[in-house]
Each structure stands twice: as structure tokens, then as C-alpha cells.
């Protein structure tokens, strides 16, 4: 994407934020479960950083409120905006609401809630312009996050109890398929906007393909990513592609289980746990791979798949809502049920023509996805909720 291609979104974003400031909005608080420096950070945190840094650069005073994380200070500054980390993964919700109601974090003129499974219920207590970002509906993820009855309670909270409080609130989601899920939960069509995620221009082809059929998977090693399932899928595909290699990039709580699986299946000669790597090495991993794969149970988008696409690498992934937005099935990659993923891997790995067609289309689409465009789409919603009031909001 050239500078000229990005000039339109940047200009529109700047003009809208100028309107927002003229309407009296100078200070914006953004509530999220985690921030970008958190060891558990993922696509949601990358997404938030991109629009917050652009708002800060355009003259807004942005404060990002999240939970505490081991090894990180309670207050920080990143890309110009302030970060406040207080409370555990669960206590952060009531503590933050109490802090906002008592103004302990200072005044704000507008608020953004990032709803990641557990809602902040900002429409109930926030009287300033506000909107909510929902990356995906957790659904079956609750069974992996919480035990037994607690999982049912989480699912009830997300899908039944909380939605009525948000039906008059503007909602942004990065996935058209997630928008459809929200509408099925009772959200109003005119209130929910899908805005595509971007792809960092850093991700470009940086290395030659490996000589052997290589599959890369990049994500936090967490239960929802289902890496044990991906290992089984790759093992099945090796029956038809015996020189297949799988490289898993990332770290997390499932690492020990993957080490155990590799040992029990004598797979050390074809599976490599790469671990957490710098961005430069991640880009090289994407570039050398023949395919990027994901067996994830749920995603808001599937950022690794579009990052790999920007390096010219097609995807084979589970047919879930987030993947349907990051992969155009049959065009930039292939989506399938877990039972069919091995067949899809074999299809791509054994056909040079098919693989290159998918790779070219994946690269072409990735070039249309920019963070400037994504941030501009989110800013349109901020602009709408601020200017819809018709009067300058009073400082909190």
C-alpha cells in the first residue's frame, strides 16, 4: 500500500478528529482487559494500539485502562498515550467502573469499551459519548476458559444478560461474521458496524520458501488455539506429504502439552516449537512457509493469517467466524472443519499451481488492508456518537 493510497484515510481521520475536538472532546478513556505489553496480548491489543496511537497523534489525550500484569509497572506511556494497569483479570472490571464513577483516573469526555467476554456495562453508567468494540462472541471458548458451571455463567452473561444493555449503543466489530452473530443475539443492525482489521506494512516477503513443505502456525499457545488438534491434523497430512514440516511460533500455557505430544509421537524431526520471536523472525517464518495454518476454536479476525498473507503465504484454517473475515475461502486460502483440514493442507501443499494462485490472491487482498483505514473506520463511529449529541459534552 503506497503513501498515496493511505493519504485518503489519514486525511479523513484527521478531519473527523478535528470535529471531535471542536465538539469539546479532548480526553478519551479506553477500557480493555489487557494492553499491548501484557504477556497474553493478542490481536485485540494490537487493534487497540493502532487506533489509540493515531488519536493521540491527532491531539486527543488518550488513557488506556487495563488489568495489572507481572513485570509491568502500574502506569506507563506507550506511543504517546497513557496506560494504567490496576486490578486482576477479574477485579479490573469493578475497580475500573468505580474509578471512573469517582473520577480517580481524571476527567474524560468520551469513552471506548473493549468488550472481551466480560462486559464493562458502560451504557449503564457512562453519560458521556461512548461506544463498544466487540472482537468476537466467545461461545464455546467459555468451556476452555472457566470450569463447569462457571463456563455456563460466562456464556449466559455474554449472550443473554448483557446484550439488552447495549442495544442502543454503537458497536464496532472487525468481522462481518461477528456482526452477524451479534445481530442474532439481538443487537440492532443500524448500531453494529464491521470495520476490517489492518495489516502492518512491516509484513512483506523477506525470505525464500523452504525447500520442504513447511506449515507455520503463530499464536499464543492457549487452549482456544487448539494446537494439539493442529498437531493431529498435520500428522494426518503427513501420510500424503511425508516431508511436511510444522513450525509453531509462540509461547503459553499449552507448551508443556505440546512437548509431551511431540515426545509421545516421536515427532521432533518434523515439529519445531519455535517459541516467542522478534517481529523480524516472525516475518521470516511467514515468508519461508508454504502455508499458514490455524485450528483455532474462535477468533475475532485471525491476524496471523493476514500477516502471513502480506508475506505471500496462503492459509488453511478452521471454518469459524473470525477466519471467514481474514480468509476468503477458495481465493486467499481454504477453510474447513477440523475433520477436513488435513485434506485441505494436502491439497495446497501438493499443487504448486493451486498454492501460487492462493498466495497471489492472499497478497493482493492483504495490500488492501491498512491500519489507517481501520482506525478511520473506528473514528467514524467516535465522530458519530460525539456529533450526534448536537452540543459540546461537559467535561466529566
N, C-alpha and C positions, 0 to 999 in steps of 0.2 A: 504494500500500500504506500503510495507516494505521499509527499508532504501536501501536494495539491489536492489529493483525494481526501486527506484529513482536514483540510482547511475549512470546508463547509461545516462539519460537526463542531469543530473548535469555535468557529465564529458564532454559530447558533448558541452554543453553551455559554460563551462569554456574554452575549446579548441577553440571554434569559437570566443569568445571574445578576447582571446589572439591574434588570427589572426587579428581581427579588430584593436586592439591597435597597432600591428606591422605595419598595413597599414596606421597608422597616425591618427586614430580616437580616441580621448581621451575625448572630450566633446560632449555630445548629448543633444539636446533640444527636449522636448516632449510637443506638444501643445494640450491642451484639454479644453473643455468648462468649466468643473468643476474638482475639485480634491476630494480626498477621505474624507477629513474632512468637506466638504461642506454639509449643512443640506439636500440638494437634491441629494446627491451622491447615486449611484446605482451600478449595475453590471459592467458598463463600467469603473467606477472609481476603483473598486476592481481589475479588469483585468489589468489596467494600473499600479497600485501599485505593483502587483506581478512581472511584468517583469522589472519595473524600479528599484525595490529594489535589484533584482538579478544582474542587470547590474552594479549598484553602488557597490555591494559587490565584484564583479569581477574586479573592478578597473576603470570603466568608471566614469566620472564626469557628473551626470545627473541633468538637470534643468527642472522642470515641470512648464509650464506657463499656468495659468488658470485665470478665472474671480474672482473678489472680492466676498466675502460672509460675511454676517452680523456676527459680533462677532469674525471673524478670522483676524489675522494680515496680512499685505501685503506681508511679506516674512516669510518663515518658513523652517524647516528641518524635514523631515519625513523619517524614515528608511534609513537615510544617504544621501538621495538626497534632493536638494533644491526645494522649491516651491515658485513661485512668483504669487501673486494674484492682478491683477490690471484691472480695467475696469468693466463695467456692463456686463450682459449676452449678450448684443449685441455689445457694443463698444469694448469688448475684442478682437474682430476679427481684425478691422483695427488698433487698438492700438498695438496689438502684431506683426502684419506684419510690421508696421512702426518701432517698437523697434528692430525687427530682422534685417531689412534693414540698420538701423543706428547703429547696434551693441550695443544698450544701455543695453542689457542684457548680454553683453560679447560675446566672440567668440564661435563658435560651429563648429564641424567637421562633424556632421551628424544630421539629423532632422527626427522626427516622428510626423506626423499629425494624430490626432484622430478626424475624421470627424463625428460629431454627428448632422446631419441635415443640418447645415450651414457649408460649406467648408471654409478652410483657403486658398485654391488655392496655396498651397506650390509648386506644379510643375512649376508654372509661375515665382516665384521669388526666389526660393531656388536653388542654384547651387552646393550645397554640396550633398553627398549621402542622399537620403531620401526615405521614403515610408509612406503609409497611412493605417490607421486602420479604417474600417467601421463595426460597430456592426450590424446595420440593416438599411433598407430603410424605411423611416418614413411613406410614403404613406398616409393612412387615418389619421395618427396621426396629420397631419398638421391642419385638421379641428378642433381639440381639442386644439392645441397649439395657433393658431392665428385666428382672426376673418375673416370671409368672403373672400374678395379679397386677403387679406394678406396670407391666407392659400394657395390659388391658386398660389401665387407668390413663396411661400416657396417650394411647390411641383414642380413647374417649375424649380426653381433653382437647386433642388436636383436631379431631374430625367432627365432634358433636357439640361439646360445651363451648369452645372458644369462637368458632366461626360466626355465630349470630352477633357477637360484639363488633365484628369487623365488616359487616355487610354494607355499611355506609362509608367505609374508609377506602381510600385509593390504595391499591395493592400492585406491586411490581413483581414479576417473576421472570427469570431468564429463559424460561422454557414454555413454548406453546402447549406442549403436552401437560405440563404442570398447571398451566392456566385452565385447561380442560378439566383437570382433577379438581381444582378449586371451584369451578362452576358446578361440578357435581356435588360439592359439599354445601352449595347454597350461596356462594359469593355471586355478586351481581356482575353480569358481563360488561356493563359500562364502567365498572370500577376496577377491573383487573386488566393490566397491560403487560404483555410479554415483550421484553427487550433482550435481544441476543447478547450473550457474553462476547467479549473481545478475545483476541489472541495477541499476546505481546509480540511486537515486531522483532524482539530478540530471537524468537524461534524461527530459524531458517535452516536450510540444508547445510550441514557443517562437516560431513564426513561421508566416505563411500560406504555402500552397503557391505555388510559382512558377506563373506563367500558362502557361508552356510545359512540355511533358512532360519532366521532369527526372529523371535517374538519378544517384544518388550511389554512389560506392564508396569506402570508407575502410579503409585498411590500410597497412602498410609496403610500399613499392614494392620487393618482393623477388621473385625468380623463382617461388617457390612460389605466390604470389598470382595469377600469370598475367595481369597487366594487359594485355600485348599481345593476348592472346586476348580479353579483355573488350572492347578497342577494336574488334576484328574483329566481335564479336557485336553491339556497339552500331551499328557501321556497317551491318551486315546489317539490323538492326531499323529503321534509318532509311529503308529502302526503303518500308516501310509507314507509318512515323511520321516524315515528313521534318523536322519541327521538334523532334525529340528532342535533348536536351542531356545531355552526360555530364560530371559533375564528379568528379574524382579527388582525394581528400583523403589526404595522407600524403607521405612522402619516403623515399628509399632508393636502393639501387644501380641499380635499373632506370629511374631518372628519365631518364637520357640516351637510352635506347632509346625511351621513350615520346615524348620531344621529337622524336626522329628520325621516328617513325611519324606523328606529327601533321603534321610538315612535308612528308613524302612523300605524304601523303593529303590535303593541303590541308584539314585538319580543325580549324584553330584557331578557326573560327567556331562550332563546336559541342562541342569538347572543351576543358575547362579543367583544368590541373594546379594545384590549389589550394595544395598543399604542406602542411606541418605547421601546424596551427592550435590555438589555445586551446580548451579544452573548451566554452566558451560558443559559439564559432563552429561547432564540430563539431555541437553540439546544433541550432543553426540550420540547418546543412546537412541534417541528417536531417529536420528538420521541413518544410523547403521542398521536399524531393524528393518525387516521386510514387512512386518505387521505390528501394530499396537493393539493390545487386547485388554478387555475388561470383563470380568464375570460379576460385576457389582450387582447387589440386590436393589439399590436405589441410588439415584443421583439427581442433583438439580440441573446439571448440564453435562458433565463429563469433560472437564477442562483438559485433562491429559490427552484426550482423543483429538481435540482441535489443535493443541500444541504440536502433537506429532504430525497432524495433517499439514501444518505450516512448514514442517520439515520434509514434506513429500511422502509421508508414510500413511497408508490406509489403515482402517480399523476393522476388527472383528469383535463384537461386543454383545452383551445380553440385550434383548429387546425390552428395554424399560423406558419410562417416560423421559428421563434426562438424556439418555443416549439417543433417543429419537430426534432430539434437537441438535445434538452435536454431530451426529452421523446421518447423512441422507442415505437410507438403506438402498443398496444396489447401485449407488452412484459414488459416494465417497468412502464406502465401507459396507460391511454386511452385519446385520443384526439378526439374532437368532435366540431361540430358547436355549437353556443350558444343555439340553439333550442334543441339540443340533449344532452347537458351536464347534465341536471337533470337525464336523464335516465342512463347515464354513472355513475354518482355518486351512484345512487340506485344499479346498477349492482355490484359495488365494495363493497359498504357498507353492502349489504345483503348476500354476498357469502364469507364465511371465506376462502374457498379453493382458489377462484379466487384472493382474496385480498392477501393471503400469497404468491401465485405464483408471482404476480406482485411485491410484496415487496422484495422477494428474488432476482428477476431479477434486480430490481432497485438498490439494494445494491451491487450486483455483478458488474454492469456497473459503478456505482459511484466509485468503488475502482480502476477502470482503468483510471480515470480522475484525473490528478495531475497538480498542478500549475508549477511544474518543467518541465513537458512535454509541457505545454502550452507556458511557457517562452522560452523553447528551440526551439519550432516551430517558434516563432516570431523572435528569434535571428538568425535562419537560413536565414530569409529574410534580416535582417540587414547585415549579413555576405555576402550575395549575392550582395546587392547593393553597399557595400563598395569594395569588391574584384573585382567586375565586371569592375570597372574603370581601374584596372591594374596599377595604380600609386597611391602613397600616396596623399590624398587630402590635399590641402594647408589649413592652419588654417584660419578660417574666420576672 
